[in-house]
Amino acid sequence: MFTVLSEMFSYPFLVRAFTVGVMVSLCAALLGVSLVLKRYSMIGDGLSHVGFGTLALATALNVAPLAVSIPIVIAAAFLLLRLSENSKIKGDAAIALISTGSLAVGVVLISMTTGMNTDVCNYLFGSILAMKKNDVYLSIGLSVTVLVLFGLFYNKLFAITFDETFAKAAGVKTGLYNMLIAFLTAITIVLGMRMMGAMLISSLIVFPALTSMRLFKKFRSVTICSACVSVGCFFAGVVISYVSATPTGASVVMINIFMFLLFWLIDVFTVFIKEKRPMKALSRSAAALLLAVLFLGCGNSRMLVVKKNQAGTQSVDLGPAAVPAPAPALHRLDPVDRSLDSQLIEIREKMFIAQTNDIYQNAEDYLGKTIKLQGLFKRDQYAGNDAEYCFVLRYGPGCCGTDSNAGFEVAWDSLPEKSYPNEDDWVEATGNLGFYEEDGYPYLYLALSSLEVLDERGAEYVVQ
């Protein structure tokens, strides 16, 4: 286990993922207790759909996603609160109205701009393995703000959670503190969408609170237990995702389901021992045990379907930071100043796609450094352009069930035609990461220092 953890933390993007994930999980768990008790559980699901719509808008406008999403989602949270309290459209109907409308707007905007690309699917289903450093700093800052505000107003939030009418009669400004809950929830949802996706983020709010309520009855105890369960499930989910190559967000949710079943089973046996109601307790125990066994059985029977890609490609989709296929010819690529090289970064088979995407997302941290990777050697030409392009890449899961490519364009200062490897040769490429612009688009490439054809081939298809 220690070896696995040390290997995981050797990846900078996984360190960032753990940092942001723990903070967001903690915020979601603390707010989730109040939301579940006030029967606002589905507000997280509604706001996540609003968040998806705002992310689509940000993509269409080519602006920073979080800068657009946070204020709009906060406004939507306040609107949902107002609709639930003062309108003829109540509770779940208001959430359904706003969430489905926002999702529809998001899908229309995406279809009219970028199409359903990998970045869109990351926001739908979650991807914490390639986050920009600025996003990390913003997420940490906002998470700390949520935790501080929750701690400062803990007593007031406790009062309006259990008896809002009595709290209002006692002079507590219930409307203000309800808006505070909505405000904190909106921030947490936006931050968590990158980690869990719009489809799964509400699970971080609901599951830890419901799990803790199986064993604890006091608000403080439930809150503390919920925080511990949420952080623990996130940590375990990421580790399992790394070891088993399963989607991160879905792995976290599955661990939350397992913990809920475990706490339920413990609760059932506790009732059996204390209250001595054998038949009722035994039937509940049998049901809980059956669900736990089924869950573990499904979790252990993992099937990996590998799709074989055809040779050749007309574009290279490199994940969230992907740009249109490179256009410049090899002789137009300027060599990188190799004096900037400070360390060798080896892109390993494990986490190949995530590590490649991280380089594209945080290119400023890698420019000038030496990168080494293994993959298929590809040559291609594009219509209307006589230039030939070379790539070293592998295949992997892309958007919405389709496979895509991950890797780099490679270039030499000069290389005669006879020195090219054969198409689909398995090569090891080493070179400095360079940057250029063409037609207003940024591109990364490797200015090669060596390209070696290997006899032993690695995995052409990688899953992370």
C-alpha positions, 0 to 999 in steps of 0.5 A: 500500500505504501508503494502505491501511495508513494507512486501516486504522489510522484505525479504532480497532478495527483497531488493537486487532485488530492488537495482539491478533492479533500477540501471539496469533499469536506465542504460538501459533507458539512453542508450536506447535513443541513441540506439533507435535514432541511430536505434540500438534498436535490438542490445540489443536483439542480445547481450542478446542471446550472453549472454545466450550462454556465460552463457551456456558456464560458466555452462559447465565450472563450472565457475562464469557466470558474469566473462565469460559473460561480456568480451564475450558480450563486444567483441560481441558488438564491432563485431556487430558495426564493421559488421554494419559499414564496412561489407557487412552484415549490421545492422539487418542481422548482429544482427540476424546472431550473436544472433541466432548462440549464442543461438544455441551454448548455447542450444547445450552446455546446452543439453550436460551438465546440461540439461534444468534446473531451472537455465537455465530458470531463464536466459531465462525468468528472476529471480531476486528473488534469487541473490548471494550477490557477484552478487549484489555487482558486479552489483551495481559497474558496474551500477555505472560505466555505469552511471558515463561514460554516464554522463562524455561523455553525450555531445559527445554521444548527438553529435554522436546520432543526426548527426554522420557525422557532429560530425566527421567533427567537430573532434569528434572521432565518432568510439571511442564513438560508441564503448563506447555505445557498451561497456556500452550496453553490460555491461547493457545487461549482468546485466539485463539478470538475472533480465529480462531474455534473452527474455525480456531484450531488452524491458528495452532499447526500451520501456522507450525511445519510451514512452518518445518520445511520449511527449518530443522532446528534447534529455535531456528531453527524457533522463530524462523522460525515466529514470523516466519511466524505474525506475517507471515501474520496481518498479510497476512491482515488486510490482504487481509481489509480489501481484499477483504472476506473473513472475517479468520480464513479469510484468515489461514489461506489465507495460512498455506497459501500460505506452507507451499506456498512453503516446500515448493517452496523445500525441493524445489528445494534438494534438487534442487540439493544431492542431485542427484536429478532425477526425484524432486525434479522430481516433488515440484516439479511437485506443489508448483507445481501446488498453489501455482498452484491456490491462487493461482487459487482465491484470485483468483477471488472471487465475491460473492453479494449477497442482496436483503433485503425492506423492513421488519423486526421487529428490528434485529440489531446484532452481538455487542452486540445486544439485543432490538428497541428499545421506547420511543417517540420522545417517551420518548427523552431528548436527549443533553447535546451539550456532551459532543461532542468529535469527529465520527465518520463511519461509512464504507461500508468496514467499516460493520458492524465499525465499528457493532459496535465502537460497540456493544461499546465504547459508553462510549468513544462516548457523547455524541460526534457520529456520522454515517452513511448508510443506509436510513430505516426506520419500524416498529411492534411488536405491542402498542405504538402507538409508532413507531420510526425507524432508519438502517441497512444490510444485511449478513451475519449469523449462519450465512448469514443477513443482518441489519441494522446501524445505529442507532435515531434520534430527535428531540426533536420532529418533526411527522409530515410531516417524516419521510423516506419509507420506504427513502429514502437518508439521511445522519443526524448526531446524538449517541450516547445511551443509555437502559434499558428493561425492564432492557436497555441501548439506544443511539440517535442524538439527531439534529441533522440528517437529510438525504435524499440523491439518490446512494445508497451500498451498501445491502448491505455485507460488513464 
